[in-house]
Amino acid sequence: MADTTTTRTGAVRLRLDVSDVRAQQLLSAAGARRFAYNWALARIVANHAQWKAEESYGIGKSDRTRPFSFFDLVKQWDATKREQAPWFGEHSTWTFRYAIRAAARAHADFLSGKTKFPRFKSRHGDRRRFTVTDGLHLEAGRIRVAKYGWFRIAAPCAAQAKLRRLLTRGRARLMNVTVTQHCDGHWYATLCFEQQVRSLPEQHTAPAGPAVGVDVGLKTAAVVATSDGTVTAELAASRALRDSLRKVKHLQRDFSRAVKGSANRRRAAGRLARAHAKVGARRAAALGTFTSRLARAHAVVVVEDLAVANLLRNHHLAAAISDQGWGELRRQLEYKTVRHGGQMVVVDRFYPSTKTCSGCGTVKAKLPLSVRTYHCDICDLVLDRDVNAAVNLAAWGERHLATSVSPNQVGDRHPGGPSAGELRHACGGDNEPAHRMLAGVLDETGTSQLAHTSAA
């Protein structure tokens, strides 16, 4: 059977080595993006006010002012940019267009009931970033961006070298690049690319490992076990924040005591941001290694759909829960399992994996968090509670895998019920490029998954 060539999208993030002079150029581009966003939002606000006024006059929906689309706003910008921004020639056209598109999408999300009405971006409150699509070129140790020239890459990586080889062989093309200033002060370039592949991820050979359940916790960040009770992997609980908490509190105190608007306050904010960035880097490194190893080894990974936001309401455990990165663990497993030919099954949050006996199926009425060992009163099973939960998740996945209609199927509210789901994206939640494409179809470049449809 002949191989069929298809395309997939991906992204590589690179840290840039930027001098003070070049940093001012990037800050100017980020300011241009913010200016265009606020310009578009001002027109959206005026248009929305007109729509509300016509509604108060009793005019029917079909006869009211139509909301501005992205193309409407671009036409207005092209007609007035010489008066609104005489300096527009210093920056790429796409810097402004992506900003206008972000404002249009924010308003569209508001009209569909997904978010609140968009707000204007302030100079100090908005993350400094911009996106362009033209003039992109990647070489060993440097990257070129139209209008802004060449930038040195601070830390070359294997992913960058692989992308460079694909570009040289004509098997990939750069779509856009988003340049962002991180909280630690460093600038990063996120390259979004389209790659030619010979087969879809669903057609890849699945890993040979058995189905496993992943139970997350605080004593151990994640426990991985099969349905027969074999523990295959464990992720030690993260102490990245707690180990640095004394220093972070000290820096936070210095920041609070500095006078608002002063240079000392800006420097204190930078020191505090760098401390938090180091904490996040330690946590991300551990999660990335663990999820990659898990996705390569097992064909089916079963996880729980936890309501982490509700768990964070417990102020005694909120810091410890946030330090584990449960949401990031699941996000990485979502796309890594598909990348390696496997699949991830998400069990509904109402499934009592911790309270259920993995031996006989008896469900306990209560199981306090202080009880670390599961003891079944029926079959006398004695097992660590996290291992017991992971075994139940793996068994649930094996029992219901045959009834799922597609990989990455989310579980039902009640165990044993029919599965149902709808497509959603797993790019990580950013509503700005380089996670989306601007080529007719406004897609996200993340890996698709099936989302849970709640029962009525």
CORCORTA-V172185 format. One record per residue. N is the residue number from 1. RES is the residue in one letter. PSI is psi in whole degrees, -180 to 180 (none if undefined). NEAR is the number of other ideal C-beta (glycine too) atoms within 10 Angstrom. Layout:
n->N res->RES psi->PSI near->NEAR
n->N res->RES psi->PSI near->NEAR
This chain:
n->1 res->M psi->128 near->3
n->2 res->A psi->145 near->5
n->3 res->D psi->138 near->9
n->4 res->T psi->134 near->10
n->5 res->T psi->129 near->10
n->6 res->T psi->180 near->12
n->7 res->T psi->151 near->11
n->8 res->R psi->158 near->15
n->9 res->T psi->154 near->19
n->10 res->G psi->180 near->19
n->11 res->A psi->146 near->21
n->12 res->V psi->130 near->19
n->13 res->R psi->132 near->15
n->14 res->L psi->140 near->22
n->15 res->R psi->133 near->16
n->16 res->L psi->147 near->22
n->17 res->D psi->99 near->14
n->18 res->V psi->128 near->19
n->19 res->S psi->172 near->10
n->20 res->D psi->-37 near->6
n->21 res->V psi->-46 near->7
n->22 res->R psi->-31 near->17
n->23 res->A psi->-37 near->15
n->24 res->Q psi->-35 near->11
n->25 res->Q psi->-42 near->17
n->26 res->L psi->-38 near->21
n->27 res->L psi->-37 near->14
n->28 res->S psi->-40 near->15
n->29 res->A psi->-40 near->23
n->30 res->A psi->-37 near->23
n->31 res->G psi->-35 near->15
n->32 res->A psi->-40 near->20
n->33 res->R psi->-45 near->28
n->34 res->R psi->-39 near->20
n->35 res->F psi->-46 near->19
n->36 res->A psi->-38 near->27
n->37 res->Y psi->-48 near->22
n->38 res->N psi->-35 near->16
n->39 res->W psi->-47 near->21
n->40 res->A psi->-40 near->27
n->41 res->L psi->-35 near->23
n->42 res->A psi->-40 near->12
n->43 res->R psi->-33 near->17
n->44 res->I psi->-41 near->22
n->45 res->V psi->-44 near->14
n->46 res->A psi->-41 near->12
n->47 res->N psi->-40 near->17
n->48 res->H psi->-38 near->17
n->49 res->A psi->-39 near->11
n->50 res->Q psi->-41 near->12
n->51 res->W psi->-42 near->15
n->52 res->K psi->-37 near->12
n->53 res->A psi->-43 near->12
n->54 res->E psi->-32 near->15
n->55 res->E psi->-40 near->13
n->56 res->S psi->-24 near->7
n->57 res->Y psi->-5 near->8
n->58 res->G psi->16 near->6
n->59 res->I psi->139 near->13
n->60 res->G psi->158 near->8
n->61 res->K psi->-39 near->8
n->62 res->S psi->-23 near->6
n->63 res->D psi->-2 near->7
n->64 res->R psi->170 near->15
n->65 res->T psi->132 near->16
n->66 res->R psi->137 near->9
n->67 res->P psi->147 near->15
n->68 res->F psi->136 near->22
n->69 res->S psi->175 near->12
n->70 res->F psi->-41 near->19
n->71 res->F psi->-34 near->11
n->72 res->D psi->-44 near->17
n->73 res->L psi->-38 near->23
n->74 res->V psi->-42 near->18
n->75 res->K psi->-43 near->12
n->76 res->Q psi->-39 near->16
n->77 res->W psi->-45 near->21
n->78 res->D psi->-30 near->13
n->79 res->A psi->-25 near->10
n->80 res->T psi->2 near->12
n->81 res->K psi->-28 near->17
n->82 res->R psi->-31 near->10
n->83 res->E psi->-40 near->7
n->84 res->Q psi->-40 near->13
n->85 res->A psi->83 near->17
n->86 res->P psi->-19 near->9
n->87 res->W psi->12 near->10
n->88 res->F psi->-26 near->18
n->89 res->G psi->-14 near->11
n->90 res->E psi->-14 near->14
n->91 res->H psi->162 near->24
n->92 res->S psi->147 near->22
n->93 res->T psi->-34 near->18
n->94 res->W psi->-22 near->22
n->95 res->T psi->-41 near->24
n->96 res->F psi->-39 near->24
n->97 res->R psi->-39 near->21
n->98 res->Y psi->-36 near->25
n->99 res->A psi->-43 near->27
n->100 res->I psi->-40 near->24
n->101 res->R psi->-38 near->24
n->102 res->A psi->-41 near->23
n->103 res->A psi->-41 near->24
n->104 res->A psi->-40 near->23
n->105 res->R psi->-38 near->17
n->106 res->A psi->-40 near->20
n->107 res->H psi->-39 near->24
n->108 res->A psi->-38 near->18
n->109 res->D psi->-35 near->15
n->110 res->F psi->-44 near->16
n->111 res->L psi->-30 near->11
n->112 res->S psi->0 near->8
n->113 res->G psi->12 near->6
n->114 res->K psi->-38 near->9
n->115 res->T psi->176 near->14
n->116 res->K psi->174 near->8
n->117 res->F psi->136 near->13
n->118 res->P psi->152 near->20
n->119 res->R psi->156 near->10
n->120 res->F psi->149 near->13
n->121 res->K psi->130 near->17
n->122 res->S psi->164 near->9
n->123 res->R psi->-39 near->9
n->124 res->H psi->-20 near->7
n->125 res->G psi->-15 near->8
n->126 res->D psi->142 near->15
n->127 res->R psi->135 near->12
n->128 res->R psi->115 near->18
n->129 res->R psi->161 near->23
n->130 res->F psi->162 near->29
n->131 res->T psi->138 near->27
n->132 res->V psi->161 near->24
n->133 res->T psi->-14 near->23
n->134 res->D psi->156 near->12
n->135 res->G psi->29 near->15
n->136 res->L psi->136 near->20
n->137 res->H psi->132 near->12
n->138 res->L psi->126 near->22
n->139 res->E psi->175 near->11
n->140 res->A psi->113 near->9
n->141 res->G psi->0 near->12
n->142 res->R psi->161 near->16
n->143 res->I psi->143 near->20
n->144 res->R psi->136 near->14
n->145 res->V psi->130 near->22
n->146 res->A psi->142 near->17
n->147 res->K psi->-18 near->16
n->148 res->Y psi->-7 near->20
n->149 res->G psi->-160 near->11
n->150 res->W psi->145 near->12
n->151 res->F psi->136 near->21
n->152 res->R psi->143 near->12
n->153 res->I psi->125 near->18
n->154 res->A psi->-41 near->14
n->155 res->A psi->90 near->10
n->156 res->P psi->148 near->14
n->157 res->C psi->171 near->13
n->158 res->A psi->-36 near->7
n->159 res->A psi->-39 near->14
n->160 res->Q psi->-41 near->19
n->161 res->A psi->-39 near->11
n->162 res->K psi->-43 near->13
n->163 res->L psi->-39 near->21
n->164 res->R psi->-39 near->16
n->165 res->R psi->-41 near->11
n->166 res->L psi->-39 near->16
n->167 res->L psi->-40 near->19
n->168 res->T psi->-38 near->10
n->169 res->R psi->-2 near->9
n->170 res->G psi->18 near->8
n->171 res->R psi->4 near->15
n->172 res->A psi->158 near->23
n->173 res->R psi->145 near->13
n->174 res->L psi->132 near->19
n->175 res->M psi->-50 near->20
n->176 res->N psi->169 near->23
n->177 res->V psi->134 near->28
n->178 res->T psi->119 near->22
n->179 res->V psi->124 near->25
n->180 res->T psi->141 near->21
n->181 res->Q psi->118 near->18
n->182 res->H psi->167 near->17
n->183 res->C psi->-20 near->15
n->184 res->D psi->2 near->16
n->185 res->G psi->-14 near->13
n->186 res->H psi->152 near->16
n->187 res->W psi->138 near->22
n->188 res->Y psi->145 near->16
n->189 res->A psi->120 near->20
n->190 res->T psi->109 near->20
n->191 res->L psi->119 near->22
n->192 res->C psi->125 near->22
n->193 res->F psi->160 near->22
n->194 res->E psi->127 near->16
n->195 res->Q psi->142 near->16
n->196 res->Q psi->126 near->14
n->197 res->V psi->154 near->16
n->198 res->R psi->-18 near->11
n->199 res->S psi->154 near->13
n->200 res->L psi->157 near->12
n->201 res->P psi->-32 near->17
n->202 res->E psi->-20 near->11
n->203 res->Q psi->-2 near->12
n->204 res->H psi->156 near->14
n->205 res->T psi->124 near->9
n->206 res->A psi->150 near->15
n->207 res->P psi->155 near->18
n->208 res->A psi->-15 near->8
n->209 res->G psi->155 near->17
n->210 res->P psi->172 near->16
n->211 res->A psi->138 near->21
n->212 res->V psi->153 near->27
n->213 res->G psi->143 near->29
n->214 res->V psi->113 near->26
n->215 res->D psi->127 near->25
n->216 res->V psi->152 near->23
n->217 res->G psi->-169 near->21
n->218 res->L psi->-39 near->14
n->219 res->K psi->-42 near->13
n->220 res->T psi->128 near->16
n->221 res->A psi->-40 near->21
n->222 res->A psi->136 near->25
n->223 res->V psi->128 near->26
n->224 res->V psi->126 near->25
n->225 res->A psi->154 near->28
n->226 res->T psi->175 near->19
n->227 res->S psi->-18 near->21
n->228 res->D psi->6 near->10
n->229 res->G psi->7 near->16
n->230 res->T psi->122 near->13
n->231 res->V psi->117 near->15
n->232 res->T psi->-26 near->17
n->233 res->A psi->156 near->16
n->234 res->E psi->143 near->16
n->235 res->L psi->117 near->23
n->236 res->A psi->147 near->11
n->237 res->A psi->135 near->15
n->238 res->S psi->135 near->20
n->239 res->R psi->25 near->15
n->240 res->A psi->-44 near->19
n->241 res->L psi->-44 near->18
n->242 res->R psi->-34 near->14
n->243 res->D psi->-27 near->13
n->244 res->S psi->7 near->16
n->245 res->L psi->-36 near->15
n->246 res->R psi->-44 near->9
n->247 res->K psi->-41 near->14
n->248 res->V psi->-42 near->17
n->249 res->K psi->-40 near->10
n->250 res->H psi->-44 near->13
n->251 res->L psi->-35 near->20
n->252 res->Q psi->-37 near->16
n->253 res->R psi->-41 near->12
n->254 res->D psi->-39 near->16
n->255 res->F psi->-41 near->18
n->256 res->S psi->-30 near->10
n->257 res->R psi->-17 near->10
n->258 res->A psi->151 near->16
n->259 res->V psi->134 near->8
n->260 res->K psi->134 near->5
n->261 res->G psi->-3 near->8
n->262 res->S psi->164 near->10
n->263 res->A psi->-34 near->9
n->264 res->N psi->-37 near->12
n->265 res->R psi->-38 near->16
n->266 res->R psi->-42 near->12
n->267 res->R psi->-40 near->13
n->268 res->A psi->-38 near->19
n->269 res->A psi->-38 near->16
n->270 res->G psi->-42 near->15
n->271 res->R psi->-41 near->15
n->272 res->L psi->-41 near->20
n->273 res->A psi->-40 near->16
n->274 res->R psi->-35 near->16
n->275 res->A psi->-43 near->17
n->276 res->H psi->-35 near->16
n->277 res->A psi->-38 near->15
n->278 res->K psi->-40 near->15
n->279 res->V psi->-47 near->21
n->280 res->G psi->-35 near->16
n->281 res->A psi->-40 near->12
n->282 res->R psi->-44 near->16
n->283 res->R psi->-43 near->20
n->284 res->A psi->-36 near->14
n->285 res->A psi->-43 near->11
n->286 res->A psi->-43 near->18
n->287 res->L psi->-39 near->22
n->288 res->G psi->-43 near->14
n->289 res->T psi->-42 near->11
n->290 res->F psi->-48 near->21
n->291 res->T psi->-36 near->24
n->292 res->S psi->-44 near->15
n->293 res->R psi->-39 near->15
n->294 res->L psi->-42 near->26
n->295 res->A psi->-32 near->24
n->296 res->R psi->-25 near->15
n->297 res->A psi->-25 near->18
n->298 res->H psi->139 near->27
n->299 res->A psi->-32 near->19
n->300 res->V psi->127 near->21
n->301 res->V psi->124 near->29
n->302 res->V psi->127 near->29
n->303 res->V psi->166 near->25
n->304 res->E psi->152 near->24
n->305 res->D psi->86 near->16
n->306 res->L psi->144 near->15
n->307 res->A psi->80 near->10
n->308 res->V psi->-36 near->14
n->309 res->A psi->-37 near->8
n->310 res->N psi->-37 near->9
n->311 res->L psi->-29 near->13
n->312 res->L psi->-8 near->13
n->313 res->R psi->-18 near->9
n->314 res->N psi->103 near->11
n->315 res->H psi->-17 near->7
n->316 res->H psi->-25 near->6
n->317 res->L psi->-4 near->13
n->318 res->A psi->-44 near->12
n->319 res->A psi->-43 near->12
n->320 res->A psi->-38 near->17
n->321 res->I psi->-45 near->17
n->322 res->S psi->-30 near->16
n->323 res->D psi->-17 near->19
n->324 res->Q psi->-29 near->25
n->325 res->G psi->46 near->22
n->326 res->W psi->-41 near->19
n->327 res->G psi->-41 near->15
n->328 res->E psi->-35 near->16
n->329 res->L psi->-47 near->22
n->330 res->R psi->-39 near->21
n->331 res->R psi->-42 near->19
n->332 res->Q psi->-36 near->21
n->333 res->L psi->-30 near->24
n->334 res->E psi->-46 near->25
n->335 res->Y psi->-25 near->22
n->336 res->K psi->-35 near->20
n->337 res->T psi->-41 near->29
n->338 res->V psi->-39 near->22
n->339 res->R psi->-36 near->16
n->340 res->H psi->14 near->20
n->341 res->G psi->5 near->19
n->342 res->G psi->-161 near->25
n->343 res->Q psi->154 near->25
n->344 res->M psi->131 near->26
n->345 res->V psi->129 near->26
n->346 res->V psi->118 near->24
n->347 res->V psi->141 near->22
n->348 res->D psi->149 near->18
n->349 res->R psi->-15 near->14
n->350 res->F psi->-5 near->12
n->351 res->Y psi->121 near->19
n->352 res->P psi->71 near->12
n->353 res->S psi->-35 near->23
n->354 res->T psi->-37 near->21
n->355 res->K psi->-11 near->17
n->356 res->T psi->136 near->24
n->357 res->C psi->126 near->21
n->358 res->S psi->-9 near->25
n->359 res->G psi->-51 near->17
n->360 res->C psi->-10 near->11
n->361 res->G psi->5 near->12
n->362 res->T psi->139 near->13
n->363 res->V psi->123 near->10
n->364 res->K psi->147 near->15
n->365 res->A psi->-41 near->5
n->366 res->K psi->147 near->6
n->367 res->L psi->93 near->16
n->368 res->P psi->155 near->6
n->369 res->L psi->-26 near->12
n->370 res->S psi->-19 near->5
n->371 res->V psi->108 near->12
n->372 res->R psi->-12 near->11
n->373 res->T psi->129 near->10
n->374 res->Y psi->125 near->22
n->375 res->H psi->117 near->14
n->376 res->C psi->130 near->18
n->377 res->D psi->-13 near->9
n->378 res->I psi->-54 near->10
n->379 res->C psi->5 near->12
n->380 res->D psi->30 near->10
n->381 res->L psi->132 near->16
n->382 res->V psi->118 near->11
n->383 res->L psi->148 near->18
n->384 res->D psi->137 near->17
n->385 res->R psi->-36 near->21
n->386 res->D psi->-40 near->22
n->387 res->V psi->-41 near->22
n->388 res->N psi->-42 near->28
n->389 res->A psi->-41 near->26
n->390 res->A psi->-39 near->34
n->391 res->V psi->-43 near->27
n->392 res->N psi->-39 near->27
n->393 res->L psi->-42 near->31
n->394 res->A psi->-41 near->31
n->395 res->A psi->-39 near->22
n->396 res->W psi->-43 near->24
n->397 res->G psi->-40 near->25
n->398 res->E psi->-39 near->17
n->399 res->R psi->-36 near->12
n->400 res->H psi->0 near->20
n->401 res->L psi->-36 near->17
n->402 res->A psi->-25 near->6
n->403 res->T psi->-9 near->12
n->404 res->S psi->145 near->17
n->405 res->V psi->-13 near->10
n->406 res->S psi->157 near->13
n->407 res->P psi->157 near->20
n->408 res->N psi->35 near->23
n->409 res->Q psi->136 near->23
n->410 res->V psi->144 near->21
n->411 res->G psi->173 near->26
n->412 res->D psi->168 near->22
n->413 res->R psi->-39 near->13
n->414 res->H psi->132 near->11
n->415 res->P psi->133 near->17
n->416 res->G psi->-10 near->9
n->417 res->G psi->170 near->13
n->418 res->P psi->146 near->9
n->419 res->S psi->147 near->18
n->420 res->A psi->146 near->14
n->421 res->G psi->171 near->19
n->422 res->E psi->157 near->9
n->423 res->L psi->140 near->10
n->424 res->R psi->173 near->14
n->425 res->H psi->158 near->17
n->426 res->A psi->50 near->20
n->427 res->C psi->-11 near->20
n->428 res->G psi->-3 near->15
n->429 res->G psi->8 near->11
n->430 res->D psi->133 near->14
n->431 res->N psi->16 near->13
n->432 res->E psi->155 near->19
n->433 res->P psi->156 near->26
n->434 res->A psi->27 near->28
n->435 res->H psi->-5 near->21
n->436 res->R psi->161 near->25
n->437 res->M psi->151 near->18
n->438 res->L psi->67 near->17
n->439 res->A psi->64 near->11
n->440 res->G psi->-60 near->6
n->441 res->V psi->122 near->7
n->442 res->L psi->80 near->13
n->443 res->D psi->167 near->15
n->444 res->E psi->150 near->19
n->445 res->T psi->14 near->20
n->446 res->G psi->173 near->21
n->447 res->T psi->132 near->20
n->448 res->S psi->150 near->18
n->449 res->Q psi->175 near->22
n->450 res->L psi->127 near->22
n->451 res->A psi->158 near->17
n->452 res->H psi->134 near->20
n->453 res->T psi->112 near->13
n->454 res->S psi->147 near->9
n->455 res->A psi->148 near->11
n->456 res->A psi->none near->3
